[in-house]
Amino acid sequence: MPTTPTTIAIVSQKGGSGKTTLAVNLATRAAAAKHESCVVDTDPQATAAAWSDWRGDFLPVVVTAPPARLGRTIESAKKNGVDFVVIDTPPHADAAAREAIKAADIVLIPTKPRAFDLAALEPIADLVNYAKTPAFVVLNAVPTGATKLANEAKKAAKDIGLKVCPVTLGERADFHRSSAKGETAGELAPDGKASKEVDKLWKWLHKMLKKAND
């Protein structure tokens, strides 16, 4: 049992980047891999908490916490046997992002491959570089066939000093449909493209965590 739970922070200064969708899909995938998983929802809009209400009494547990109580919330989760925490953060909130990055083993930064979204990466780049926490941009909602757009977005992220996750998430209806039911893409359509993308992301993340702990 680790001294602290493995902790993933999902941060973005841009609203609508897909933070909550990514958080609940990864935490649920962790539960499927036999982890006691938890989402800590630090967003005042409490979208992840609403998803949990729709879901009912199934893992992952979702708890709400203001950024100032994040450390104590993770410590409490640990005492309750949680070994995998995903922090969902609000947009436009440096303090929340800073606390989440500080608590995390790895930071994931979801972004759509559009100019306004990519511009919002710069303040996050400053925060992760200062904290020295491993961080990766995850391209999200990439339109089918938009290879050039995705490559340009990857270059834009790298140009400001951010690493890019090799797994991208497409613009998939399964992500939207499943969230409205308190489910995930993998539960709604296990053989669908969205489910396979989350599975690839989980395997990559697992590899990165192992490397970080070696």
Backbone as ProteinMPNN parsed JSONL, in Angstrom:
{"seq_chain_A": "MPTTPTTIAIVSQKGGSGKTTLAVNLATRAAAAKHESCVVDTDPQATAAAWSDWRGDFLPVVVTAPPARLGRTIESAKKNGVDFVVIDTPPHADAAAREAIKAADIVLIPTKPRAFDLAALEPIADLVNYAKTPAFVVLNAVPTGATKLANEAKKAAKDIGLKVCPVTLGERADFHRSSAKGETAGELAPDGKASKEVDKLWKWLHKMLKKAND", "coords_chain_A": {"N_chain_A": [[0.854, -1.196, 0.0], [0.74, 2.151, -0.97], [2.266, 5.088, 0.534], [0.837, 7.37, 0.079], [-2.163, 7.892, -1.858], [-2.036, 7.106, -5.368], [-2.101, 9.878, -7.413], [-3.804, 11.796, -9.755], [-3.944, 14.802, -11.43], [-6.257, 16.784, -13.149], [-6.193, 19.397, -15.191], [-7.075, 22.58, -16.57], [-7.265, 25.798, -17.976], [-9.308, 26.498, -19.552], [-12.753, 26.51, -20.032], [-14.959, 23.782, -20.819], [-13.145, 21.97, -21.819], [-13.146, 19.304, -21.354], [-12.464, 18.201, -18.92], [-13.918, 17.005, -16.715], [-15.191, 14.814, -17.927], [-12.951, 13.343, -18.705], [-11.867, 12.862, -16.164], [-13.837, 11.25, -14.813], [-14.008, 9.059, -16.513], [-11.376, 8.014, -16.429], [-11.103, 7.455, -13.675], [-13.097, 5.548, -13.335], [-12.154, 3.575, -15.009], [-9.888, 2.913, -13.587], [-11.093, 1.778, -11.351], [-12.132, -0.492, -12.546], [-9.801, -1.821, -12.899], [-9.32, -2.821, -10.447], [-8.672, -0.947, -8.507], [-9.248, 1.045, -5.591], [-10.963, 3.67, -6.234], [-11.257, 7.27, -6.548], [-12.824, 10.361, -7.244], [-11.942, 13.65, -6.747], [-13.714, 16.443, -6.594], [-13.124, 19.647, -7.253], [-14.326, 21.743, -8.411], [-16.552, 24.448, -8.248], [-18.939, 24.21, -9.676], [-19.48, 21.55, -9.548], [-19.735, 19.315, -11.33], [-18.786, 16.686, -11.652], [-19.706, 15.594, -9.265], [-22.45, 15.73, -9.69], [-22.676, 13.895, -11.793], [-22.018, 11.612, -10.344], [-24.235, 11.453, -8.658], [-26.207, 10.771, -10.512], [-25.225, 8.314, -11.191], [-25.287, 6.628, -8.949], [-24.694, 4.157, -6.375], [-21.927, 3.227, -7.019], [-18.469, 2.524, -7.743], [-16.39, 5.025, -9.322], [-15.944, 6.609, -6.1], [-17.142, 9.893, -5.556], [-16.115, 12.916, -4.276], [-16.624, 16.2, -2.998], [-14.58, 19.102, -2.682], [-13.159, 22.122, -1.518], [-10.331, 23.869, -2.936], [-8.526, 24.572, -0.846], [-8.835, 22.557, 0.991], [-7.873, 20.32, -0.177], [-5.558, 18.684, 0.27], [-6.143, 17.567, 2.8], [-8.46, 16.22, 2.146], [-7.564, 14.241, 0.38], [-5.928, 12.847, 2.139], [-7.858, 11.903, 3.911], [-9.258, 10.238, 2.171], [-7.307, 8.307, 1.696], [-7.189, 7.123, 4.252], [-9.561, 5.809, 4.161], [-9.072, 3.731, 2.505], [-8.71, 4.32, -0.179], [-6.816, 4.176, -3.147], [-6.316, 5.367, -5.533], [-6.577, 8.447, -6.88], [-8.323, 10.948, -8.633], [-8.157, 14.268, -9.49], [-10.462, 16.696, -10.194], [-10.595, 19.814, -11.631], [-11.604, 23.337, -11.518], [-12.176, 25.663, -14.304], [-10.295, 28.667, -15.125], [-8.98, 29.212, -12.671], [-6.392, 29.725, -10.902], [-5.45, 29.168, -8.293], [-6.74, 26.783, -7.525], [-5.8, 25.061, -9.523], [-3.068, 25.164, -8.965], [-2.89, 23.982, -6.397], [-3.835, 21.413, -6.996], [-1.933, 20.495, -8.841], [0.318, 20.479, -7.228], [-0.326, 18.414, -5.484], [-0.302, 16.192, -7.079], [0.842, 13.172, -8.757], [1.057, 12.917, -11.473], [0.138, 15.21, -14.02], [-2.583, 15.818, -16.117], [-3.539, 17.548, -18.998], [-6.202, 18.387, -20.565], [-7.154, 19.401, -23.849], [-8.894, 20.937, -26.51], [-8.199, 20.866, -30.029], [-7.944, 23.672, -30.883], [-7.476, 27.175, -31.58], [-8.177, 29.045, -29.472], [-8.378, 27.339, -27.301], [-5.813, 26.232, -27.197], [-4.315, 28.484, -26.604], [-4.905, 28.794, -23.948], [-3.228, 27.065, -22.7], [-0.829, 28.144, -21.91], [-0.682, 29.506, -19.258], [-0.971, 27.22, -17.642], [1.273, 25.765, -18.362], [3.258, 27.339, -17.195], [2.639, 26.926, -14.481], [3.012, 24.113, -14.094], [5.657, 23.809, -14.811], [6.906, 25.277, -12.836], [6.199, 23.799, -10.578], [7.361, 21.411, -11.172], [6.098, 18.986, -11.624], [5.404, 16.003, -13.398], [3.831, 16.451, -16.504], [1.31, 16.294, -19.021], [-0.123, 17.129, -22.109], [-3.348, 16.308, -23.218], [-4.869, 15.689, -26.115], [-8.169, 16.389, -26.941], [-11.521, 15.653, -28.013], [-11.007, 15.535, -30.763], [-11.683, 16.045, -34.126], [-12.855, 13.542, -36.441], [-10.511, 12.326, -38.705], [-8.952, 14.599, -38.648], [-6.077, 14.934, -38.863], [-4.001, 16.725, -39.538], [-4.751, 19.02, -38.117], [-4.565, 18.038, -35.491], [-1.817, 17.473, -35.368], [-0.754, 20.035, -35.613], [-1.701, 21.146, -33.261], [-0.333, 19.601, -31.373], [2.27, 20.442, -31.898], [2.053, 23.139, -31.169], [1.679, 22.894, -28.415], [4.093, 21.679, -27.652], [5.838, 23.692, -28.348], [5.581, 25.523, -26.306], [6.78, 24.274, -24.295], [5.537, 22.01, -23.228], [4.879, 18.531, -22.69], [3.369, 15.992, -24.739], [0.723, 13.751, -24.584], [0.695, 10.577, -26.181], [-1.716, 9.406, -26.811], [-4.776, 10.257, -28.206], [-8.059, 11.663, -27.813], [-11.062, 11.245, -29.462], [-13.76, 13.173, -30.984], [-16.399, 11.99, -29.738], [-19.601, 10.558, -29.643], [-20.276, 8.757, -27.665], [-19.003, 9.561, -25.321], [-20.497, 11.796, -24.53], [-23.128, 10.779, -24.384], [-22.915, 8.766, -22.458], [-22.16, 10.15, -20.123], [-24.461, 11.553, -19.414], [-25.982, 9.56, -18.365], [-24.785, 8.842, -16.061], [-22.742, 7.112, -16.497], [-19.824, 5.654, -18.119], [-17.88, 5.869, -21.16], [-16.826, 3.355, -21.667], [-18.55, 1.687, -20.295], [-21.006, 2.159, -21.474], [-20.633, 1.523, -24.212], [-18.741, -0.905, -24.673], [-17.154, -1.89, -26.782], [-16.776, 0.265, -28.377], [-15.243, 3.125, -30.096], [-14.582, 5.258, -28.38], [-14.386, 3.991, -25.886], [-12.192, 2.315, -26.368], [-10.209, 4.21, -26.744], [-10.032, 5.37, -24.189], [-9.134, 3.14, -22.809], [-6.61, 2.777, -23.985], [-5.427, 5.154, -23.131], [-5.446, 4.751, -20.365], [-3.662, 2.569, -20.138], [-1.31, 3.719, -21.087], [-1.002, 5.729, -19.135], [-0.644, 4.203, -16.836], [1.815, 3.074, -17.432], [3.419, 5.388, -17.441], [3.179, 6.175, -14.756], [4.424, 4.05, -13.498], [7.0, 4.378, -14.456], [7.618, 6.846, -13.3], [7.767, 6.129, -10.659], [9.87, 4.421, -10.483]], "CA_chain_A": [[0.0, 0.0, 0.0], [1.573, 3.339, -0.994], [2.06, 5.997, 1.651], [-0.274, 8.233, -0.341], [-2.764, 7.345, -3.068], [-1.632, 7.631, -6.67], [-2.969, 11.038, -7.63], [-3.783, 12.407, -11.08], [-4.651, 16.086, -11.5], [-6.707, 17.161, -14.482], [-6.273, 20.854, -15.115], [-7.146, 23.399, -17.779], [-7.844, 27.104, -17.709], [-10.39, 26.711, -20.515], [-13.988, 25.762, -19.824], [-15.362, 22.932, -21.934], [-12.015, 21.213, -22.366], [-13.398, 17.883, -21.144], [-11.813, 17.743, -17.683], [-14.746, 16.096, -15.914], [-15.35, 13.571, -18.695], [-11.693, 12.603, -18.583], [-11.725, 12.437, -14.768], [-14.713, 10.137, -14.436], [-13.655, 7.891, -17.324], [-10.142, 7.423, -15.911], [-11.342, 6.897, -12.342], [-13.889, 4.327, -13.5], [-11.239, 2.566, -15.583], [-9.053, 2.483, -12.462], [-11.921, 0.869, -10.55], [-12.199, -1.761, -13.288], [-8.496, -2.462, -12.705], [-9.295, -3.242, -9.036], [-8.261, 0.112, -7.591], [-10.26, 1.803, -4.856], [-10.754, 4.955, -6.901], [-12.028, 8.4, -6.048], [-12.688, 11.659, -7.903], [-12.101, 14.811, -5.872], [-14.28, 17.502, -7.423], [-12.848, 20.957, -6.654], [-15.032, 22.754, -9.217], [-17.807, 24.872, -7.608], [-20.101, 23.727, -10.438], [-19.69, 20.174, -9.062], [-20.245, 18.469, -12.418], [-18.475, 15.28, -11.35], [-20.617, 15.182, -8.19], [-23.762, 15.496, -10.315], [-22.542, 12.609, -12.498], [-22.062, 10.564, -9.325], [-25.639, 11.335, -8.227], [-26.919, 10.018, -11.557], [-24.649, 6.975, -11.255], [-25.696, 5.803, -7.823], [-23.707, 3.63, -5.432], [-20.902, 2.436, -7.71], [-17.193, 3.218, -7.872], [-15.583, 5.645, -8.276], [-16.518, 7.567, -5.158], [-16.876, 11.296, -5.892], [-16.257, 13.82, -3.133], [-16.351, 17.599, -3.32], [-13.672, 19.741, -1.723], [-12.527, 23.347, -1.988], [-8.884, 23.669, -3.091], [-7.806, 24.705, 0.421], [-8.968, 21.309, 1.761], [-7.527, 19.21, -1.06], [-4.625, 17.781, 0.934], [-6.842, 16.839, 3.863], [-9.429, 15.319, 1.505], [-6.794, 13.091, -0.117], [-5.507, 12.101, 3.331], [-9.051, 11.2, 4.397], [-9.525, 9.15, 1.215], [-6.313, 7.272, 1.983], [-7.606, 6.405, 5.455], [-10.714, 4.979, 3.8], [-8.642, 2.664, 1.609], [-8.583, 4.76, -1.574], [-5.432, 4.139, -3.612], [-6.202, 6.056, -6.825], [-7.354, 9.685, -6.813], [-8.308, 11.857, -9.777], [-8.635, 15.593, -9.078], [-11.13, 17.468, -11.245], [-10.429, 21.215, -11.23], [-12.404, 24.31, -12.263], [-11.429, 26.546, -15.205], [-10.062, 30.061, -14.689], [-8.729, 29.212, -11.225], [-4.986, 29.404, -10.679], [-5.229, 28.603, -6.957], [-7.178, 25.381, -7.556], [-4.859, 24.323, -10.371], [-1.786, 25.093, -8.256], [-3.006, 22.988, -5.33], [-3.976, 20.09, -7.613], [-0.634, 20.142, -9.426], [1.22, 20.204, -6.103], [-0.713, 17.14, -4.869], [-0.378, 15.126, -8.08], [1.988, 12.44, -9.295], [1.071, 13.272, -12.896], [-0.896, 16.159, -14.426], [-3.11, 15.722, -17.48], [-4.084, 18.839, -19.417], [-7.002, 18.174, -21.775], [-7.416, 20.573, -24.672], [-9.359, 20.749, -27.878], [-7.159, 21.369, -30.928], [-8.383, 24.94, -31.472], [-6.587, 28.276, -31.187], [-8.523, 29.594, -28.169], [-8.058, 26.329, -26.292], [-4.361, 26.108, -27.106], [-3.803, 29.688, -25.932], [-5.111, 28.628, -22.504], [-2.212, 26.165, -22.156], [0.363, 28.855, -21.423], [-0.603, 29.63, -17.794], [-0.776, 25.887, -17.047], [2.684, 25.431, -18.584], [4.019, 28.036, -16.155], [2.39, 26.293, -13.186], [3.619, 22.776, -13.998], [7.111, 23.963, -14.858], [7.318, 25.749, -11.509], [6.022, 22.706, -9.61], [8.171, 20.276, -11.632], [5.287, 17.766, -11.666], [5.264, 15.53, -14.777], [2.555, 16.912, -17.068], [1.123, 15.931, -20.427], [-1.331, 17.588, -22.788], [-4.158, 15.257, -23.84], [-5.763, 16.256, -27.126], [-9.51, 15.887, -26.691], [-12.55, 16.061, -28.982], [-10.369, 15.721, -32.069], [-12.601, 15.587, -35.175], [-12.408, 12.404, -37.252], [-9.742, 12.665, -39.906], [-8.275, 15.902, -38.514], [-4.688, 14.632, -38.519], [-3.199, 17.953, -39.639], [-5.145, 19.862, -36.981], [-4.001, 17.436, -34.284], [-0.364, 17.651, -35.399], [-0.477, 21.448, -35.34], [-1.953, 21.352, -31.837], [0.793, 18.987, -30.653], [3.429, 21.327, -32.07], [1.812, 24.341, -30.362], [1.926, 22.528, -27.013], [5.532, 21.45, -27.471], [6.525, 24.981, -28.504], [5.596, 26.243, -25.021], [7.49, 23.451, -23.322], [4.714, 20.944, -22.65], [4.895, 17.219, -23.321], [2.061, 15.619, -25.279], [0.35, 12.335, -24.488], [0.55, 10.001, -27.513], [-3.096, 8.955, -27.017], [-5.737, 11.344, -28.374], [-9.473, 11.297, -27.672], [-11.841, 11.818, -30.554], [-15.084, 13.758, -30.719], [-17.205, 10.765, -29.729], [-20.929, 10.676, -29.026], [-20.35, 7.891, -26.48], [-18.61, 10.32, -24.135], [-21.615, 12.658, -24.128], [-24.294, 9.962, -24.048], [-22.679, 8.026, -21.217], [-22.136, 11.075, -18.979], [-25.837, 11.908, -19.051], [-26.579, 8.411, -17.68], [-23.953, 8.465, -14.919], [-21.905, 6.0, -16.933], [-18.658, 6.046, -18.895], [-17.902, 5.344, -22.53], [-16.548, 1.921, -21.618], [-19.732, 0.977, -19.797], [-22.095, 2.316, -22.446], [-20.308, 0.815, -25.45], [-17.406, -1.455, -24.395], [-16.374, -2.107, -28.001], [-16.76, 1.498, -29.159], [-13.959, 3.819, -30.241], [-14.311, 6.044, -27.174], [-13.947, 3.039, -24.865], [-10.835, 1.862, -26.703], [-9.294, 5.328, -26.508], [-9.824, 5.465, -22.741], [-8.315, 1.996, -22.43], [-5.23, 3.097, -24.396], [-4.951, 6.211, -22.241], [-5.199, 4.127, -19.066], [-2.442, 1.755, -20.225], [-0.192, 4.663, -21.176], [-0.868, 6.378, -17.831], [-0.093, 3.187, -15.941], [3.234, 2.971, -17.778], [4.074, 6.62, -16.991], [3.245, 6.137, -13.298], [5.44, 3.07, -13.13], [8.296, 4.996, -14.745], [7.832, 7.912, -12.322], [8.034, 5.533, -9.345], [11.085, 3.578, -10.534]], "C_chain_A": [[0.888, 1.244, 0.0], [1.276, 4.242, 0.195], [0.965, 7.006, 1.341], [-0.884, 7.617, -1.586], [-2.086, 7.903, -4.323], [-2.624, 8.724, -7.052], [-2.731, 11.655, -9.001], [-4.561, 13.711, -11.013], [-5.017, 16.374, -12.949], [-7.008, 18.649, -14.47], [-6.359, 21.48, -16.504], [-7.771, 24.723, -17.4], [-9.048, 27.373, -18.602], [-11.599, 25.876, -20.129], [-14.316, 24.915, -21.04], [-14.251, 22.114, -22.544], [-12.187, 19.708, -22.187], [-12.766, 17.325, -19.889], [-12.642, 16.704, -16.942], [-14.959, 14.767, -16.626], [-14.107, 12.712, -18.582], [-11.536, 12.053, -17.165], [-12.57, 11.211, -14.46], [-14.406, 8.882, -15.252], [-12.391, 7.22, -16.807], [-10.359, 6.78, -14.542], [-12.153, 5.606, -12.412], [-13.044, 3.209, -14.096], [-10.301, 2.041, -14.492], [-9.816, 1.502, -11.576], [-12.026, -0.497, -11.217], [-10.896, -2.542, -13.157], [-8.246, -2.792, -11.23], [-8.683, -2.205, -8.093], [-9.484, 0.622, -6.823], [-10.114, 3.251, -5.321], [-11.717, 6.026, -6.411], [-11.775, 9.606, -6.949], [-12.894, 12.733, -6.842], [-12.501, 15.987, -6.762], [-14.067, 18.847, -6.724], [-13.533, 22.089, -7.414], [-16.333, 23.15, -8.509], [-19.057, 24.427, -8.368], [-20.439, 22.276, -10.12], [-20.281, 19.247, -10.123], [-19.978, 16.996, -12.154], [-19.388, 14.75, -10.25], [-22.017, 14.907, -8.735], [-23.759, 14.172, -11.072], [-22.648, 11.453, -11.505], [-23.478, 10.356, -8.802], [-26.439, 10.524, -9.225], [-26.478, 8.552, -11.548], [-25.154, 6.075, -10.139], [-24.495, 5.236, -7.078], [-22.716, 2.684, -6.099], [-19.605, 3.237, -7.718], [-17.102, 3.917, -9.231], [-16.421, 6.488, -7.318], [-16.202, 8.968, -5.671], [-17.117, 12.142, -4.662], [-15.949, 15.238, -3.593], [-15.45, 18.194, -2.243], [-13.173, 21.057, -2.305], [-11.013, 23.13, -2.073], [-8.11, 23.718, -1.776], [-7.85, 23.42, 1.251], [-8.515, 20.091, 0.961], [-6.611, 18.202, -0.369], [-5.302, 16.939, 1.999], [-7.857, 15.852, 3.284], [-8.731, 14.071, 0.976], [-6.345, 12.22, 1.057], [-6.678, 11.294, 3.906], [-9.398, 10.031, 3.491], [-8.577, 7.986, 1.46], [-6.722, 6.436, 3.195], [-8.789, 5.486, 5.198], [-10.37, 3.928, 2.745], [-8.514, 3.047, 0.15], [-7.113, 4.74, -1.977], [-5.235, 4.814, -4.969], [-7.154, 7.248, -6.826], [-7.204, 10.464, -8.111], [-8.915, 13.186, -9.32], [-9.205, 16.312, -10.296], [-11.143, 18.933, -10.807], [-11.317, 22.146, -12.048], [-11.547, 25.075, -13.271], [-11.204, 27.907, -14.548], [-9.764, 30.15, -13.199], [-7.298, 28.767, -10.957], [-4.759, 28.709, -9.335], [-5.601, 27.119, -6.929], [-6.21, 24.531, -8.362], [-3.535, 24.125, -9.645], [-1.818, 24.022, -7.164], [-3.091, 21.571, -5.9], [-2.648, 19.605, -8.18], [0.349, 19.743, -8.329], [0.934, 18.822, -5.499], [-0.52, 15.94, -5.791], [0.954, 14.429, -8.335], [2.176, 12.773, -10.776], [-0.099, 14.22, -13.159], [-1.291, 15.888, -15.875], [-3.823, 17.023, -17.807], [-4.902, 18.622, -20.689], [-7.19, 19.486, -22.534], [-7.985, 20.15, -26.018], [-8.33, 21.379, -28.815], [-7.581, 22.651, -31.664], [-7.574, 26.071, -30.859], [-6.894, 28.797, -29.788], [-8.164, 28.626, -27.049], [-6.553, 26.222, -26.089], [-3.735, 27.308, -26.409], [-3.911, 29.561, -24.417], [-4.083, 27.685, -21.876], [-1.069, 26.913, -21.483], [0.407, 29.029, -19.908], [-0.415, 28.297, -17.086], [0.678, 25.454, -17.205], [3.554, 26.084, -17.521], [3.874, 27.342, -14.803], [3.091, 24.944, -13.059], [5.139, 22.86, -14.043], [7.641, 24.416, -13.504], [7.262, 24.602, -10.489], [6.896, 21.494, -9.916], [7.421, 18.933, -11.539], [5.192, 17.3, -13.121], [3.874, 15.872, -15.324], [2.508, 16.623, -18.554], [-0.186, 16.523, -20.943], [-2.033, 16.385, -23.406], [-5.095, 15.924, -24.839], [-7.116, 15.568, -27.032], [-10.47, 16.419, -27.75], [-11.945, 16.376, -30.338], [-11.319, 15.198, -33.15], [-12.007, 14.426, -35.976], [-11.668, 12.895, -38.489], [-8.938, 13.949, -39.81], [-6.814, 15.711, -38.089], [-3.821, 15.888, -38.526], [-3.486, 18.873, -38.451], [-4.521, 19.355, -35.686], [-2.489, 17.645, -34.227], [0.026, 19.103, -35.108], [-0.673, 21.766, -33.861], [-0.82, 20.772, -30.991], [2.026, 19.884, -30.725], [3.281, 22.582, -31.207], [2.087, 24.069, -28.882], [3.417, 22.356, -26.743], [6.315, 22.765, -27.536], [6.542, 25.801, -27.216], [6.12, 25.351, -23.891], [6.688, 22.352, -22.664], [4.901, 19.638, -23.416], [3.475, 16.864, -23.75], [1.857, 14.121, -25.141], [0.164, 11.769, -25.902], [-0.869, 9.519, -27.837], [-4.002, 10.178, -27.139], [-7.16, 10.8, -28.243], [-10.271, 12.006, -28.749], [-13.125, 12.486, -30.08], [-16.086, 12.624, -30.849], [-18.534, 10.99, -29.017], [-21.021, 9.858, -27.747], [-19.927, 8.611, -25.21], [-19.784, 11.148, -23.612], [-22.809, 11.833, -23.644], [-24.113, 9.259, -22.708], [-22.722, 8.941, -19.999], [-23.54, 11.392, -18.49], [-26.545, 10.777, -18.296], [-25.824, 8.047, -16.402], [-23.095, 7.261, -15.231], [-20.641, 6.556, -17.586], [-18.761, 5.43, -20.278], [-17.7, 3.829, -22.54], [-17.715, 1.093, -21.127], [-20.871, 1.029, -20.807], [-21.862, 1.48, -23.701], [-18.89, 0.257, -25.327], [-16.535, -1.647, -25.637], [-16.278, -0.86, -28.877], [-15.395, 2.166, -29.196], [-13.602, 4.617, -28.998], [-13.773, 5.143, -26.062], [-12.511, 2.593, -25.116], [-9.806, 2.963, -26.484], [-8.999, 5.49, -25.02], [-8.929, 4.33, -22.262], [-6.845, 2.228, -22.794], [-4.626, 4.15, -23.475], [-4.6, 5.638, -20.872], [-3.892, 3.335, -19.096], [-1.201, 2.645, -20.321], [0.068, 5.315, -19.816], [-0.227, 5.436, -16.819], [1.418, 3.043, -16.168], [4.009, 4.198, -17.271], [4.214, 6.654, -15.459], [4.316, 5.166, -12.813], [6.827, 3.665, -13.335], [8.63, 6.075, -13.699], [8.218, 7.347, -10.956], [9.29, 4.665, -9.306], [12.298, 4.323, -9.981]], "O_chain_A": [[1.722, 1.386, 0.894], [0.198, 4.184, 0.788], [0.247, 7.446, 2.24], [-0.202, 6.889, -2.307], [-1.619, 9.042, -4.328], [-3.837, 8.516, -7.018], [-1.603, 11.993, -9.359], [-5.716, 13.724, -10.585], [-4.197, 16.228, -13.854], [-7.953, 19.103, -13.825], [-5.793, 20.973, -17.473], [-8.701, 24.77, -16.595], [-9.736, 28.377, -18.422], [-11.482, 24.669, -19.921], [-13.989, 25.288, -22.167], [-14.386, 21.614, -23.661], [-11.461, 18.923, -22.797], [-12.547, 16.118, -19.786], [-12.133, 15.644, -16.579], [-14.912, 13.71, -15.997], [-14.195, 11.499, -18.388], [-11.118, 10.91, -16.984], [-12.066, 10.236, -13.903], [-14.53, 7.767, -14.745], [-12.326, 5.992, -16.746], [-9.857, 5.687, -14.279], [-11.919, 4.679, -11.636], [-13.196, 2.043, -13.735], [-9.962, 0.857, -14.479], [-9.252, 0.512, -11.108], [-12.01, -1.529, -10.547], [-10.879, -3.766, -13.286], [-7.107, -3.014, -10.818], [-8.228, -2.549, -7.002], [-10.602, 0.628, -7.339], [-9.234, 3.971, -4.849], [-12.817, 5.744, -5.935], [-10.642, 9.845, -7.369], [-13.895, 12.727, -6.127], [-11.712, 16.457, -7.581], [-14.733, 19.156, -5.736], [-13.339, 23.261, -7.093], [-17.143, 22.277, -8.197], [-20.122, 24.281, -7.768], [-21.551, 21.821, -10.388], [-21.211, 18.488, -9.848], [-20.839, 16.151, -12.4], [-19.802, 13.592, -10.291], [-22.688, 13.971, -8.3], [-24.725, 13.413, -11.004], [-23.289, 10.44, -11.787], [-23.884, 9.225, -8.533], [-27.255, 9.687, -8.84], [-27.265, 7.658, -11.859], [-25.418, 4.893, -10.359], [-23.399, 5.791, -7.151], [-22.669, 1.494, -5.787], [-19.625, 4.468, -7.702], [-17.688, 3.436, -10.201], [-17.473, 7.01, -7.687], [-15.103, 9.205, -6.172], [-18.195, 12.095, -4.069], [-15.113, 15.448, -4.472], [-15.539, 17.846, -1.065], [-12.798, 21.104, -3.477], [-10.472, 22.29, -1.353], [-7.138, 22.983, -1.607], [-7.001, 23.214, 2.118], [-8.747, 18.956, 1.376], [-6.864, 16.998, -0.419], [-5.063, 15.735, 2.092], [-8.09, 14.784, 3.851], [-9.253, 12.964, 1.111], [-6.381, 10.992, 0.972], [-6.508, 10.151, 4.331], [-9.784, 8.963, 3.966], [-8.984, 6.825, 1.436], [-6.621, 5.21, 3.179], [-8.999, 4.509, 5.917], [-11.261, 3.309, 2.163], [-8.235, 2.188, -0.686], [-6.259, 5.228, -1.237], [-4.123, 4.834, -5.499], [-8.373, 7.086, -6.779], [-6.098, 10.622, -8.627], [-10.041, 13.226, -8.825], [-8.517, 16.508, -11.298], [-11.648, 19.255, -9.731], [-11.739, 21.791, -13.148], [-10.327, 25.135, -13.121], [-11.841, 28.247, -13.55], [-10.242, 31.065, -12.528], [-7.027, 27.576, -10.803], [-3.969, 27.769, -9.247], [-4.866, 26.3, -6.378], [-5.842, 23.429, -7.954], [-2.946, 23.045, -9.702], [-0.873, 23.244, -7.028], [-2.494, 20.641, -5.357], [-2.284, 18.441, -8.016], [1.115, 18.792, -8.482], [1.856, 18.14, -5.052], [-0.569, 14.796, -5.338], [2.029, 15.003, -8.159], [3.3, 12.895, -11.264], [-1.183, 14.059, -12.598], [-0.434, 15.746, -16.748], [-4.607, 17.538, -17.009], [-4.346, 18.667, -21.787], [-7.363, 20.545, -21.931], [-7.593, 19.129, -26.583], [-7.655, 22.333, -28.429], [-7.576, 22.708, -32.894], [-7.049, 25.942, -29.753], [-5.976, 28.978, -28.988], [-7.705, 29.036, -25.983], [-6.073, 26.132, -24.959], [-2.736, 27.166, -25.703], [-3.112, 30.143, -23.683], [-4.062, 27.518, -20.657], [-0.415, 26.379, -20.587], [1.438, 28.732, -19.303], [0.231, 28.241, -16.04], [1.252, 24.85, -16.299], [4.481, 25.46, -17.003], [4.848, 27.185, -14.068], [3.701, 24.66, -12.028], [5.829, 22.076, -13.391], [8.711, 23.981, -13.077], [8.152, 24.453, -9.652], [7.146, 20.658, -9.048], [8.04, 17.879, -11.394], [4.925, 18.118, -14.001], [2.864, 15.607, -14.672], [3.518, 16.696, -19.255], [-1.224, 16.427, -20.288], [-1.397, 15.544, -24.041], [-6.014, 16.643, -24.447], [-7.21, 14.341, -27.04], [-10.261, 17.494, -28.312], [-12.316, 17.355, -30.986], [-11.722, 14.036, -33.103], [-10.792, 14.349, -36.159], [-12.145, 13.766, -39.217], [-8.306, 14.354, -40.785], [-6.376, 16.261, -37.079], [-3.004, 16.091, -37.628], [-2.566, 19.434, -37.855], [-4.014, 20.137, -34.882], [-1.941, 17.957, -33.169], [1.024, 19.36, -34.435], [0.078, 22.547, -33.277], [-0.399, 21.382, -30.008], [2.736, 20.062, -29.735], [4.245, 23.039, -30.591], [2.657, 24.907, -28.184], [3.935, 22.83, -25.732], [7.33, 22.926, -26.859], [7.399, 26.667, -27.037], [5.93, 25.633, -22.708], [7.11, 21.809, -21.643], [5.061, 19.64, -24.636], [2.502, 17.372, -23.193], [2.711, 13.325, -25.532], [-0.463, 12.417, -26.74], [-1.187, 9.255, -28.996], [-3.991, 11.044, -26.264], [-7.423, 9.631, -28.526], [-10.164, 13.22, -28.922], [-13.514, 12.368, -28.918], [-16.566, 12.334, -31.944], [-18.577, 11.546, -27.919], [-21.764, 10.221, -26.835], [-20.435, 8.308, -24.131], [-20.035, 11.196, -22.408], [-23.422, 12.149, -22.625], [-25.052, 9.168, -21.916], [-23.256, 8.562, -18.957], [-23.776, 11.489, -17.286], [-27.578, 11.0, -17.664], [-26.166, 7.072, -15.732], [-22.758, 6.479, -14.341], [-20.416, 7.766, -17.604], [-19.615, 4.582, -20.535], [-18.325, 3.115, -23.323], [-17.856, -0.072, -21.499], [-21.61, 0.058, -20.973], [-22.773, 0.814, -24.193], [-17.94, 0.867, -25.818], [-15.309, -1.574, -25.55], [-15.76, -0.92, -29.992], [-14.5, 1.817, -28.426], [-12.437, 4.651, -28.601], [-12.813, 5.5, -25.379], [-11.71, 2.504, -24.186], [-8.672, 2.693, -26.088], [-7.854, 5.72, -24.632], [-8.065, 4.533, -21.409], [-5.948, 1.914, -22.011], [-3.462, 4.054, -23.085], [-3.577, 5.995, -20.288], [-3.097, 3.43, -18.161], [-0.171, 2.357, -19.711], [1.217, 5.44, -19.393], [0.636, 5.842, -16.04], [2.191, 2.908, -15.22], [5.113, 4.068, -16.741], [5.233, 7.101, -14.933], [5.021, 5.434, -11.841], [7.719, 3.487, -12.505], [9.777, 6.199, -13.27], [8.914, 8.006, -10.184], [9.722, 4.229, -8.239], [13.398, 3.772, -9.947]]}, "name": "protein", "num_of_chains": 1, "seq": "MPTTPTTIAIVSQKGGSGKTTLAVNLATRAAAAKHESCVVDTDPQATAAAWSDWRGDFLPVVVTAPPARLGRTIESAKKNGVDFVVIDTPPHADAAAREAIKAADIVLIPTKPRAFDLAALEPIADLVNYAKTPAFVVLNAVPTGATKLANEAKKAAKDIGLKVCPVTLGERADFHRSSAKGETAGELAPDGKASKEVDKLWKWLHKMLKKAND"}
